[in-house]
């Protein structure tokens, strides 16, 4: 998990909120002080490089709401890349698309064989 080691600080600051009250907060006008405090907390967690799932579990707010806030207030922030590297390079993906669109390969098996031949 990403983020600072003092995650307990964020949990303690949110422990005063009840789950239902938090969800109600997002239905109230955006000027609500509680809404602003919760949004600032979410924003600070995202700034600390917590994943959307981690922020959702800490704040008890649905991940789609966290993702929407991240997209709106942090549009340049990179999304989590996951734990596994890509199996194909961009050049291999481009070549695979070329094989299919030019009808040199009809299915994934033929594309795989062609890509294996290219790498040898």
C-alpha positions as CSV (number, residue, x, y, z in Angstrom):
1,X,0.0,0.0,0.0
2,X,1.2,3.5,-0.8
3,X,1.2,6.5,1.5
4,X,2.6,7.7,4.7
5,X,3.1,5.5,7.7
6,X,0.8,7.7,9.8
7,X,-2.4,6.4,8.2
8,X,-3.9,6.1,11.7
9,X,-4.0,9.9,11.8
10,X,-6.5,9.9,8.9
11,X,-8.5,7.1,10.4
12,X,-8.8,8.8,13.8
13,X,-9.9,12.1,12.1
14,X,-12.6,10.1,10.3
15,X,-13.7,8.0,13.2
16,X,-16.2,10.7,14.4
17,X,-18.2,10.2,11.2
18,X,-20.8,7.5,10.8
19,X,-21.0,5.7,7.5
20,X,-24.6,6.8,6.7
21,X,-23.7,10.4,7.6
22,X,-20.7,10.3,5.2
23,X,-22.9,9.1,2.3
24,X,-25.5,11.8,3.2
25,X,-22.7,14.3,3.0
26,X,-22.4,13.8,-0.8
27,X,-26.0,14.5,-1.2
28,X,-25.9,17.9,0.6
29,X,-24.8,21.2,-1.0
30,X,-21.0,21.3,-1.7
31,X,-20.6,24.2,0.7
32,X,-21.4,22.0,3.7
33,X,-18.5,22.2,6.2
34,X,-18.5,18.5,6.7
35,X,-18.5,17.8,3.0
36,X,-15.5,20.1,2.6
37,X,-13.7,18.4,5.4
38,X,-14.3,15.0,4.0
39,X,-13.3,16.1,0.5
40,X,-10.1,17.7,1.8
41,X,-9.3,14.4,3.7
42,X,-9.9,12.4,0.5
43,X,-7.8,14.9,-1.5
44,X,-4.9,14.7,1.1
45,X,-5.0,10.9,1.0
46,X,-4.8,11.0,-2.8
47,X,-2.0,13.5,-2.7
48,X,-0.2,11.0,-0.3
49,X,-0.4,8.4,-3.2
50,X,-3.0,6.2,-1.6
51,X,-4.9,4.1,-4.1
52,X,-8.6,4.8,-4.7
53,X,-9.4,1.5,-3.0
54,X,-7.4,2.4,0.1
55,X,-9.0,5.8,0.3
56,X,-12.4,4.2,0.0
57,X,-11.8,1.7,2.8
58,X,-10.4,4.5,5.1
59,X,-13.2,7.0,4.4
60,X,-16.1,4.6,3.9
61,X,-16.9,6.4,0.7
62,X,-17.6,4.3,-2.4
63,X,-14.6,3.9,-4.8
64,X,-16.5,5.3,-7.7
65,X,-17.1,8.5,-5.7
66,X,-13.4,8.7,-4.9
67,X,-12.5,8.1,-8.5
68,X,-14.8,10.8,-9.6
69,X,-13.3,13.3,-7.1
70,X,-9.8,12.3,-8.3
71,X,-10.7,12.9,-11.9
72,X,-12.3,16.2,-11.1
73,X,-9.8,17.7,-8.7
74,X,-6.6,15.8,-9.7
75,X,-6.8,15.4,-13.5
76,X,-3.1,15.1,-14.0
77,X,-2.6,12.5,-11.3
78,X,-1.5,9.2,-12.7
79,X,-3.7,6.1,-12.1
80,X,-2.3,3.1,-10.3
81,X,-0.5,0.9,-12.8
82,X,-1.2,-2.3,-10.9
83,X,1.4,-4.8,-9.9
84,X,2.2,-6.6,-13.2
85,X,4.1,-5.2,-16.2
86,X,2.5,-5.2,-19.6
87,X,3.0,-8.4,-21.6
88,X,3.3,-6.6,-24.9
89,X,5.2,-3.6,-25.8
90,X,3.5,-0.7,-27.6
91,X,5.3,-1.8,-30.8
92,X,4.0,-5.3,-30.5
93,X,0.5,-4.1,-29.9
94,X,0.7,-1.9,-33.0
95,X,2.0,-4.8,-35.1
96,X,-0.8,-7.1,-33.8
97,X,-3.4,-4.5,-34.8
98,X,-1.7,-4.2,-38.2
99,X,-1.8,-8.0,-38.7
100,X,-5.5,-8.1,-37.9
101,X,-6.6,-5.1,-39.9
102,X,-4.5,-6.1,-42.9
103,X,-6.1,-9.6,-42.7
104,X,-2.7,-11.3,-42.4
105,X,-4.0,-12.9,-39.3
106,X,-7.5,-14.1,-38.6
107,X,-7.4,-14.9,-34.9
108,X,-5.3,-14.5,-31.8
109,X,-3.4,-17.8,-32.3
110,X,-2.1,-16.6,-35.6
111,X,-1.2,-13.2,-34.1
112,X,0.7,-14.9,-31.3
113,X,2.6,-17.1,-33.6
114,X,3.6,-14.1,-35.8
115,X,4.7,-12.1,-32.7
116,X,6.8,-15.1,-31.5
117,X,8.4,-15.3,-34.9
118,X,9.3,-11.6,-34.9
119,X,10.9,-11.7,-31.5
120,X,13.3,-14.6,-32.5
